[in-house]
Each structure stands twice: as structure tokens, then as C-alpha cells.
Amino acid sequence: MSNKKFVIFYFFLFGVFIYCLIGLLGILDFNKNKNNLFKTKDNLDFHQKFSKKLHHLRDSNRWGKKKNDYLYSEIGKSKHGTHILLQGDSWMEQVLEINSSFSLFKDFSEIKNLNIINAGITSYSPTLMNLQYQILKENFGIKPETVVIYIDQTDIGDEICRYNPSKVFNNNTLIGVKKEFFTNKIYDYTKIYSYSEINFINNFPLKFLRLANFKIKYFFIRSYNRFHEIAEVGWKNRGSVKCRFSEIQKYLFNLDKNSKDIFINSIKNYLKVLEEDKNVKNILIVTFPHFLHLKGEYNVNVSFLIDDLLEINNFYKISHLNFSKLNFSKINYENIYIDGDPSSHLNNEYHSKLFVKGIIKEIEQIIKK
């Protein structure tokens, strides 16, 4: 064999070795993510379809017994009952996961003959709730008479960091928030979607090839995106694009005018949609302080921003359940939050007896009018 042919053969073998090594790394990464994969093609298609407009849906590994559970879940169902839609972030999603909270709403729906739909999804803030409402109405025929919106303190950071840069407009009308691709951000489902597709392949050699090809593709596109992110924000701020909790949290210490306007406008835009919907009779906004509000460390409180918004605008369907006005001196507030949780979620006991019971009591008063 000539030297030239030997070199070509050597590089061919070396390339095959590297490709196989990448394939093995793909298998390791695939197995690492296996518990998060979609179990059926229908569930995968549903999640991909609606996350195109909604940035993300509920987690693949916790939902999906019914594919609509990625987007909303029914708590109570009655042929002729009033329809109530619950929206918000993980605080509202928790209603479905905490037995006592779920039971309170379930019993309430049966006693009052209500159709209660829970559309709470982690990190959903007003912009995504706005888009979600329109999808629920247009694609699923959900037309509630009462809409309950939980607005969390972290919604400020979510709006500014996660969603404002990714909004999609058509003739100045918001039509979606782009989902993440090849970014490694918290709601980036690139790997889960691709690995789920690969998991449906029964042919191992083909599955191996697909894993190796995806691993190569992911490396190059992810690297390109990362270089682009750093070029855009600078090396010192390279971590800010991840929208980790520290980036979300910072707006509760100090909120500049531009950031405040982005957040307030996201609420106003959604409230305008609901106010103009003739089917909607009542809108209940719910807010709750975080642990560091009660400790006096946070300087910005969503509850009072909303109070100010409602005071200077002529909204006529809206009421506000402001838990920040609750006298927490009568409660040992250090015991109501999940210990060590930076997002200040309520523990199961207080989520039920304080948060959910307060919302149900408010809904009762609203639907009596």
C-alpha cells in the first residue's frame, strides 16, 4: 500500500473511531435524559405544536396521561355550570400536585356546579397567559366567564429576561413567544424533542447513527449560539442570557423605568384582551409576597404595582386579591414557605389553607354578584 493510500486509510479509521466515540457519548446523554422523554408520538407532537407559540408547556416527565395536561387540566366538569379558568405559574400548577389543594377546588366545583380548568404552568407570566388564553379559546373551545390570574413576584424577571426578547409580532399584534433551540436554557427542549424522536426508532444501528449525528449537530449549533450570545452581551455578562434565578430576582431589588414599563404593559395587554371578551364577566388577579418581602429585603412588590395599575386605569371587570395586605404578624411567616426555596413557594399546608382557600372565598363572592 502506498504512503498516500495508507494516510487516507488511517484518517478514515480515525474518523470512524471519532464518530463511534461521539455515538457512544450520544448514548450516554440519551440515557441521562431518558426519564424525561415523551412516551407517545401524540404527546410529543402536542407539546411541539403549542410550544411554538407559548415558549414552553408543562414538563414532559410529570404530565401527559392526557396530552392536554401539558397545557391545561380539568378539575371539575358540569354540563351547565359556570366556567372558571385558573392561570399562573408553578403556584397555580401546584394545585394539581398538592392533594389538599386539588381537593378544595374539586369539592368547590361539585358544590357550586362549576367547570374549573387549571392552566397553570411553571414560569408563566402575563405575556404567555395572554397567548395561552387565546389558544385555549380558539383550539379547545374554552370560554370562561371568570378568569383567575396569579401574577408572581418573579413574573417581572420572566417578562424582561425570558420572554420580551423572544416575542413574535404580526402587524404589531403579539402572536407568539419563540421557544428555545440549542441554547441549553432551562426551558430548551431541543434534546428532549430529538431524543424522543430517536427513542421511537426500533432499529439500533439507525438509532446509533441518529444519536451520533444529533450530537455533532448540537455541538456546532450550540457553540455558534453561545459565541453569538457572548458577542451580544459581553464576557462579563455571559451568564445573564441563561435567565437563572439570580437574573430573575434582581428586579425585585431594583426596577428601572424601562423594565417596569415592559412588565406593566404585558399585564395591560392581557387585561385588555379579557376586558374586550364579552364572554368574560369577571377577572380576579391574585398576588402573594415572597419570603424576602416579609423580611424587608425586596424593594419591589408586584402586588402594589398592580394596585397602582388598577387605580389609574378604568378596568371594570377586575378585582385584586392582594395577599401582601394580609397581616402576617399573626402568622409565623417563616413557617409558610418551603424551606430553602429561593422562589418562595408555599409549603403544602399553607398553599391549601391560605392561598387556595383565599382564592375560593374570593371566587364565591364574585360569582354571587
Sequence and secondary structure as in RCSB ss.txt:
>XXXX:A:sequence
MSNKKFVIFYFFLFGVFIYCLIGLLGILDFNKNKNNLFKTKDNLDFHQKFSKKLHHLRDSNRWGKKKNDYLYSEI
GKSKHGTHILLQGDSWMEQVLEINSSFSLFKDFSEIKNLNIINAGITSYSPTLMNLQYQILKENFGIKPETVVIY
IDQTDIGDEICRYNPSKVFNNNTLIGVKKEFFTNKIYDYTKIYSYSEINFINNFPLKFLRLANFKIKYFFIRSYN
RFHEIAEVGWKNRGSVKCRFSEIQKYLFNLDKNSKDIFINSIKNYLKVLEEDKNVKNILIVTFPHFLHLKGEYNV
NVSFLIDDLLEINNFYKISHLNFSKLNFSKINYENIYIDGDPSSHLNNEYHSKLFVKGIIKEIEQIIKK
>XXXX:A:secstr
  HHHHHHHHHHHHHHHHHHHHHHHHHHHHHHTGGGS SSHHHHHHHHHHHHHHS  S TTT  SSGGGGT EEE
E  SSSEEEEEE SHHHHGGGTSHHHHHHHHHHHHHHTEEEEE   TT  HHHHHHHHHHHHHHH    SEEEEE
  TTHHHIIIIIIGGGEEEETTEEEEE    SS  TT  HHHHHHHHHHT   HHHHHHHHHHHHHHHHHHHHHH
HHHHHHHH STTTTGGG  HHHHHGGGT   HHHHHHHHHHHHHHHHHHHH TT  EEEEEE   HHHHTT    
 HHHHHHHHHHHS  SSEEEEEGGGS GGGS GGGTB TT TT  B HHHIIIIIIHHHHHHHHHHHH 
